[in-house]
Structures are given as structure tokens and as C-alpha cells.
């Protein structure tokens, strides 16, 4: 009797629950239509899909359907809230990774180290070695271990990450003896408790870059790098980096971004502010964004501190080619850097020691390197990457050897001509 | 389109339900037909033509068989055979041409042309439905459907169109002509849909991503633990994926006023392989029994013929799941096991403790899934080798341990959800409260909201039974 009663109660409850969900479906559907579309997600740091265009071809090849699906889920009402509900629930279930990001101890988020893309990697090494053997320029290479390697003890228990050091050792063995390899492992390991990596972002901190600079300086031929002391400015203490947005994990800690300025310049700037005059920094420079045809007298773009990707405060982010000309007469000439974003907070430390620095980001650059080397009168070359980007890079070989690509292009044309 | 997608739940479903509910009785079938065609065309904008052809063809042939039956059984039979040949021919061409031609080309002196055909979604399901119709018309077990809209609605009806259950025409004939739609039924249907959605989105997708991550590893370097994790993950994934889909189908059917027969009955509580197949994908088993096994004589023949009948059915079951040798093997594997159980093993098995029977049945099923899920027989063999300790493999490694520890809770919940325990506990829990209505609402609403949270940011959402 009681059971029959319970069954009836249960059934009534389920019917009500079912109807409330149906009503909710309608409410959310209407909300999705009414709420305006967003272009960009600050939290996820990416462009969101927009309303798809309907055409006969897009309808028959299925593109219209797949675009509609990503449009609807990208523009879903309260999208950010849903994402955090999901990752919180997953954490509750004991899952410590999300979208290739591990949630470690002490508030550290880690990017899972990448497996080398063997095909591109050997092509890249070949192209770098060819460059080293065909020029008498001084060539340096610095592939920095990432946080998941240096701070591996803070990874979640049993996290199956690949052994980055194994790949770094193999790399060292494969590169030409004409290349001076700058090994940062010991330095970074020594300072591991020193906030050298951001908690929520895959980059190293300015401090991490500074330690790297002290290690690299003697090899680069820079004497007494400690000579210059730096004033440190925290430009933001509310930086939630790409790992936080990619994983959707709730924030445990926010990061502080520092800008380090030579003390001499800092003092000059302060006194000139008091005088109301303009100060003369020890090194005067112009940052030239070559392809954008834009010049700046500042290494830092403070506007980026307003957005989500605050790390872009360094040089405003990644550009195909940045040329920094200075008033130095260092005797070291011009440094060409092939780089990823790890270089952006490192390069300011090099600035006092070179006449000119040209930064090339091969992911976005399509120019002719040998032409660049001769026109810019390059004397030194530095490859500066973090291990994850370097092992996954697919563009370095093409940038270093564009002529051969052109040649094959010409040959193909000739063949079709016959 | 799949049920577990934002576009289905928040665009297709509300529009369809709204128009379906406000449509007068006479327009309900046309509305359902039109939206089902849109549903199908969304994923298969080209092959929808093939499905429409199949509808018209079988509709006409149903009328033809009915007419000929008045003249004589023989002429009706010829018409039926022609229909079956065309239906199976279409299915065979789209599903098996690549497999057959590549195997024949290896042995024949000349080679068959290579034609790149992609499998039209759901063709295995709707072909079996139309076959059940024409065969039942011939057998006189159902009336012929004179209304092409009603017949088209039967074939295309979106809840069961692309992954079943395989609804037999005679089970639904009456409902196509006249069905009642009550508010209670709609509410119950929605709850069943949420249960299915949860199984699919929370359970199957999560454990499925573990399966796909782990099986991307090289088997040579795999630990025993990882190999077992792969097998366990797939065992759960396929049940919650397909079982969840069937729940959603039944729930959606109810919301439209249809009652389909259940497709799953907690298969993993089975105590033998024979019992497993009474509880797994019931509509497929029923179909093979009614249209293949019994016409061949079933079990009321001498043992040799009976065993032949078993093997015909299991070969067909294997092939129905996919055009590849591992599916053939998987089907025959069950053919052997069910024959052995029937003639020998079951009577001994029944004397052992339940736990032994249960472990035996689960092992048979899990080994079966290894053959089923592997890309080829060689991979399946190597994986089983690692699982059972052949070769030099570490007992455990950090990869296996990481996926075990980070999914331990989920696996625990899924074990409970594989049997009736969790569902019953939820029901008891709800009536414990003073206001069971509120409790039920909170529970199911929470499940639904969690599913949305997973779907909005989904990274892994395949449907395993799409390939069939």
C-alpha cells in the first residue's frame, strides 16, 4: 500500500520535473535569440563563432550545419557560467586535467608538455644546422624548459606527462657544433621556488627571464650583466592567463606581471616627472613594427593590461617582425632573434648590449631571411623558444629556407610550361 | 543531428514540439514527417534522397504485396523477394561494397572498381524497419498502410531514426493512426529523456575520452593496468552511449505520444552471455529472431540445423554492426559461446555461486568489446595479450594510475548505474522528502543543467552507434 502510494508520488514528481525542464528549454531558447551576440570571449580569450551565412553550397556540403552548431554553442546564454559549472563538477569528481591543462598543487596550472612533431622537428633542425654551417655568424640557441618540467613535483599525482628533458637532450645532440646551446635547466631548477613561472599562464615571469638572461649573458659575450640593477614595477596583480581560460578551472591565485626597468632610467624618469621635463633614458630606442608600419618609443603596451591576455603588455604581443634600433655603440652589432612569446619579456634585458635587435616570429613571418641578414647586417642569431612551442613548431624550416621553396615553385612552373 | 547537442535541444526540439502540439490531430503526422526529414537532412543533406526513395519504394511494394495476396501466395512471395533484394541490395552496396571489393580484389584475378561510398547515417536501422513492414504485410500480421504520410512518419520518425530502437511496424501501426497525447505522458517522457541525456553526456562522453586517450598509446609500451582501463572504459562507454541514446529515443517518443518497446534491460547484471543478449539491444535481437532465426526453423529442428541457424544469426549480427573482419569475428564469437552455453555450459554454470556467473558473463562481454572496439583483429589480439599478462609489460604505469585515480569516483557511480540500484535509490530518495514533487524537480533539473554545462563546452561527443 505504502509502495503504491510512493510510486504515485514519484510519478507526479517526475511529471512536474519533466514539465519544468520543457519550460526551461523554451526559456533558454528564447533567451538565446533575444540576447545579443558577442564577438570575443574575454574568459576564453578567443573569437566566438558568428551567425552563419546560408547558401546553396554551404547547405549541401554541410558547412552551414556545422557553423550553426558552433554559433549556437559559442553564443549560448551565460556561456561562461556553464563552463565554470562543468569544470567545477569535474574537479569534484577528481579530474585534474581539462583541455590539456593540469591543475597542480599550490595553485599552479600546467600546460601538458607537447610530444615532438618529429617530421617538422627534424626539418627545423636541418634548416637551423644548414644556416649555421653556411654563415660565419655567431648562432645561439635557447630552448627553455616549461613549468611542467621544472616544477614537476607540483603536478597532480601520476600525471602522465612526457619527459621534456629527454627531448631537450636529444635536441642538443642533433644541432650543429657551430651553434652555442644555452642550457637553462640548472638555473631554472635552482630558482624553482622563486615565482619564475606564472600560476595561470604558460609563460615564464619577468623574473624567470632575468635569471635566464644572467645565465645566457656570459655565453653571448656580455660581461658583468649584474652591473645594471633594475627597478621592478608590478603593472597588474589580476592576471588570469591562458591556462586558466583554456581549462576553465576556478582561479585559486591570480598572477602579477612585472616590468623591470634599469634603475638609472627609472630614476631619470621620476626626476623628469618632478621637473615636468622629458627625461633621456640611458639607451634611446625605437620599436619598429615592420609589417604593420607602426613605430613606438615604448617596449610595453599598457593598453593590453585592460584586456584578457595581459602578457601582451610586452611588445603588444606577437608580431611577424619587430626591429628595435638603439643609440648604442656596443660593438656587438645586430642580433636576429627567431622566437616565440617567451622572448617578449626576455628581450628588454638584451637591449643595452646590442646596436639593433630584430625579432622574427616565424609563425607569422613570410620574408626572405638571407636577404634580411644582409640588409640588416646581422652579426648574431639567437633561437629563443619554450620547449612546447619549439617541439610543435611547423614554420621554422619554411622561413629559414624560403628560397628552396621558391625554386621548386619555379621548377613546377617550368614543367607545366613544357 | 544528435540528441545530445545544443542545436537539437535548444533549436530543433522546441520548434518541433511547439508546432507538433498546436497542430490539429490530422496534421500531426505531416508535421512529424517534415521535421524528421529536416532532422535527417541536417546530418545527411544528400542521402536524404536515398531514404525518401526507400520510403516510396517500400510503400508501393507493401500495396503491391497486399494486392497480390488476393491472387495467390506465390505471386506475393515473388514481390516480397524482389523488395527484400532491393532493400538488402541498397544496404549492402552502401555498407559492404568497400569491404567486399577490397577482400575480393585480393583474391580475384581482375579487380572490382573502387567506389568511395560513405555510409548513410541510420541506413541499417531504417532498412530493418521497412523490411519488418513488407514481411509482416506478406505474412498478414499487419494491415497495409495506405497513407504514405503515415508510412513515411513511421520510417523517418526522428526519435528512432538514426540509432534505433528498431521499431517493428506492427507494434506501432495503431499508434500511427490514432494516439493519445497526455500532459502526464509528456512530462514522463521529458524525464526519461533527461536520464538518457545524463548517461550519454556525463557518463559516456567522459569515460569515452579516457578510452580514446588511452587507446592512442602504443600497445607495445602499455601497462597491464592501462590495457584493462581501455577495456573497462569502452565497456562503460558503449553501454551508456547506446543505452542513453535509447532512453532519449523512448523519452522523445513518449513526448510525441508514441510508446516504443525498451531496448535495454540492465545488460551488465547478466549471469551468462545468453542472458546478456536478452538484455542488450533487445530490438535487434527480436528482429533477427522473428525474421531470420524462426523462419530458418529456430530451435525446433535437429541440433545440427539448430547450430547452423544460430551461426547464421550471429554472423548476420556481427556484419550488421560493421563491414569488417573484427565484427564478423565478434558475431561468430557470440555464436560459439551461445551454442556452448545452450548445449553444455549453462547447466553447470547455474550450479555455481552467482558471483562466479556474473564474473564469467562480464568477462565474456568485455573480451567481446575488445574485438568490437579495435580497428582490426591484430590490435584486439595484442590488447588482450597485454590484459592477460602475455609478453613483458609493466603491471601499472603513471598513465594508467592517473586515469584510474581521476576517474575512480565516476567508475563507481557507473557501476551502480549499470544495474537498477542507482535508479531505484534515486526514486527512494525522492519520496523520502515531504514534498516529493519539489525533490524530483530539483534532482532532474540539476541533472539537466549539468548536461547543458557539459554540452556548451563539449570537446568529445561522438555517437558509437552512428557507424551501424
Boltz contact constraints between the chains, C-beta under 6 A:
constraints:
  - contact:
      token1: [A, 6]
      token2: [B, 431]
      max_distance: 6.0
  - contact:
      token1: [A, 9]
      token2: [B, 431]
      max_distance: 6.0
  - contact:
      token1: [A, 9]
      token2: [B, 436]
      max_distance: 6.0
  - contact:
      token1: [A, 10]
      token2: [B, 427]
      max_distance: 6.0
  - contact:
      token1: [A, 10]
      token2: [B, 430]
      max_distance: 6.0
  - contact:
      token1: [A, 10]
      token2: [B, 431]
      max_distance: 6.0
  - contact:
      token1: [A, 12]
      token2: [B, 437]
      max_distance: 6.0
  - contact:
      token1: [A, 13]
      token2: [B, 430]
      max_distance: 6.0
  - contact:
      token1: [A, 13]
      token2: [B, 436]
      max_distance: 6.0
  - contact:
      token1: [A, 13]
      token2: [B, 437]
      max_distance: 6.0
  - contact:
      token1: [A, 13]
      token2: [B, 440]
      max_distance: 6.0
  - contact:
      token1: [A, 14]
      token2: [B, 188]
      max_distance: 6.0
  - contact:
      token1: [A, 14]
      token2: [B, 191]
      max_distance: 6.0
  - contact:
      token1: [A, 14]
      token2: [B, 440]
      max_distance: 6.0
  - contact:
      token1: [A, 15]
      token2: [B, 184]
      max_distance: 6.0
  - contact:
      token1: [A, 15]
      token2: [B, 187]
      max_distance: 6.0
  - contact:
      token1: [A, 15]
      token2: [B, 188]
      max_distance: 6.0
  - contact:
      token1: [A, 16]
      token2: [B, 437]
      max_distance: 6.0
  - contact:
      token1: [A, 16]
      token2: [B, 441]
      max_distance: 6.0
  - contact:
      token1: [A, 17]
      token2: [B, 191]
      max_distance: 6.0
  - contact:
      token1: [A, 17]
      token2: [B, 440]
      max_distance: 6.0
  - contact:
      token1: [A, 17]
      token2: [B, 441]
      max_distance: 6.0
  - contact:
      token1: [A, 17]
      token2: [B, 444]
      max_distance: 6.0
  - contact:
      token1: [A, 18]
      token2: [B, 187]
      max_distance: 6.0
  - contact:
      token1: [A, 18]
      token2: [B, 190]
      max_distance: 6.0
  - contact:
      token1: [A, 18]
      token2: [B, 191]
      max_distance: 6.0
  - contact:
      token1: [A, 19]
      token2: [B, 187]
      max_distance: 6.0
  - contact:
      token1: [A, 20]
      token2: [B, 441]
      max_distance: 6.0
  - contact:
      token1: [A, 21]
      token2: [B, 190]
      max_distance: 6.0
  - contact:
      token1: [A, 21]
      token2: [B, 448]
      max_distance: 6.0
  - contact:
      token1: [A, 22]
      token2: [B, 190]
      max_distance: 6.0
  - contact:
      token1: [A, 25]
      token2: [B, 14]
      max_distance: 6.0
  - contact:
      token1: [A, 26]
      token2: [B, 14]
      max_distance: 6.0
  - contact:
      token1: [A, 28]
      token2: [B, 10]
      max_distance: 6.0
  - contact:
      token1: [A, 29]
      token2: [B, 10]
      max_distance: 6.0
  - contact:
      token1: [A, 29]
      token2: [B, 14]
      max_distance: 6.0
  - contact:
      token1: [A, 60]
      token2: [B, 45]
      max_distance: 6.0
  - contact:
      token1: [A, 65]
      token2: [B, 42]
      max_distance: 6.0
  - contact:
      token1: [A, 69]
      token2: [B, 7]
      max_distance: 6.0
  - contact:
      token1: [A, 72]
      token2: [B, 6]
      max_distance: 6.0
  - contact:
      token1: [A, 72]
      token2: [B, 7]
      max_distance: 6.0
  - contact:
      token1: [A, 73]
      token2: [B, 6]
      max_distance: 6.0
  - contact:
      token1: [A, 73]
      token2: [B, 456]
      max_distance: 6.0
  - contact:
      token1: [A, 76]
      token2: [B, 456]
      max_distance: 6.0
  - contact:
      token1: [A, 79]
      token2: [B, 456]
      max_distance: 6.0
  - contact:
      token1: [A, 82]
      token2: [B, 453]
      max_distance: 6.0
  - contact:
      token1: [A, 82]
      token2: [B, 456]
      max_distance: 6.0
  - contact:
      token1: [A, 83]
      token2: [B, 457]
      max_distance: 6.0
  - contact:
      token1: [A, 85]
      token2: [B, 453]
      max_distance: 6.0
  - contact:
      token1: [A, 86]
      token2: [B, 453]
      max_distance: 6.0
  - contact:
      token1: [A, 86]
      token2: [B, 454]
      max_distance: 6.0
  - contact:
      token1: [A, 86]
      token2: [B, 457]
      max_distance: 6.0
  - contact:
      token1: [A, 93]
      token2: [B, 409]
      max_distance: 6.0
  - contact:
      token1: [A, 93]
      token2: [B, 410]
      max_distance: 6.0
  - contact:
      token1: [A, 94]
      token2: [B, 406]
      max_distance: 6.0
  - contact:
      token1: [A, 94]
      token2: [B, 409]
      max_distance: 6.0
  - contact:
      token1: [A, 95]
      token2: [B, 406]
      max_distance: 6.0
  - contact:
      token1: [A, 96]
      token2: [B, 406]
      max_distance: 6.0
  - contact:
      token1: [A, 158]
      token2: [B, 398]
      max_distance: 6.0
  - contact:
      token1: [A, 158]
      token2: [B, 401]
      max_distance: 6.0
  - contact:
      token1: [A, 158]
      token2: [B, 402]
      max_distance: 6.0
  - contact:
      token1: [A, 159]
      token2: [B, 402]
      max_distance: 6.0
  - contact:
      token1: [A, 160]
      token2: [B, 398]
      max_distance: 6.0
  - contact:
      token1: [A, 160]
      token2: [B, 399]
      max_distance: 6.0
  - contact:
      token1: [A, 160]
      token2: [B, 402]
      max_distance: 6.0
